[in-house]
């Protein structure tokens, strides 16, 4: 067995408010988490939780990854946009072209996401969360394929994508040019070691694949902070 993508964690100035927004958009169940966090548990094939952790840090620049939400029709796309706006989202301009048919929005704390037009072939067999679209190199796509045991479903022109064998969203990396990091990412992965493994063995395996240990001031905690080959932070949780 390989490691599990347990959660996608957001740094949130107001975890309850941000969780309520995404629960309203996605229809996921809200649960209290540890240490002031709030979690959303999926009711579809997403395969991982969303976790909103309290943070005083303010957003600086575009996020390294964002959701691409799918649409079955133009009416469905507009309904998703309207729902997000009614919950506190807003339209934003990230340089999208007038002829592009997806809609770019931000949640109440400025985290970008896209509502993709119907008929998008790349996301045709995906659920409502079609993809986690990420800024990153081909190397980092290869790393995460090996780290999670998810096959590559796209590898062309330095763009990569992986997807769990069980379905759920694709994780994509757009290739060069990759934007410079502006500090700690606001979104990161939380990994759970295999049920038949342990945390240290999993940390050692990920380091052998190209991860590095990282000190972000976490102190004495029971999770381990690592960075992938592009420098993106992620955590390996304890099984205890």
ABEGO torsion letter per residue (X at the ends): XBBBBABBBBBBABAAAAAAAAAAAAGBBBBBBBGGBBBBBBABAAGBBBBBBBBABBBBEBBABBBBBBBABAAAAAAAAAAAAAAGBBBBBAGBBAABABBBBBBAAGBBBBBBBBGBAAAAABBABABBBBBEBAAAAAAAAAAAGBBBABBBGGBBBBBBAAEEBBBBBAEOBBBBBAEBBABBBBBBBBAABBAAAAAAAAAAAGBBBBBAGAEBBABBBBBBAAGBBBBBBBAX
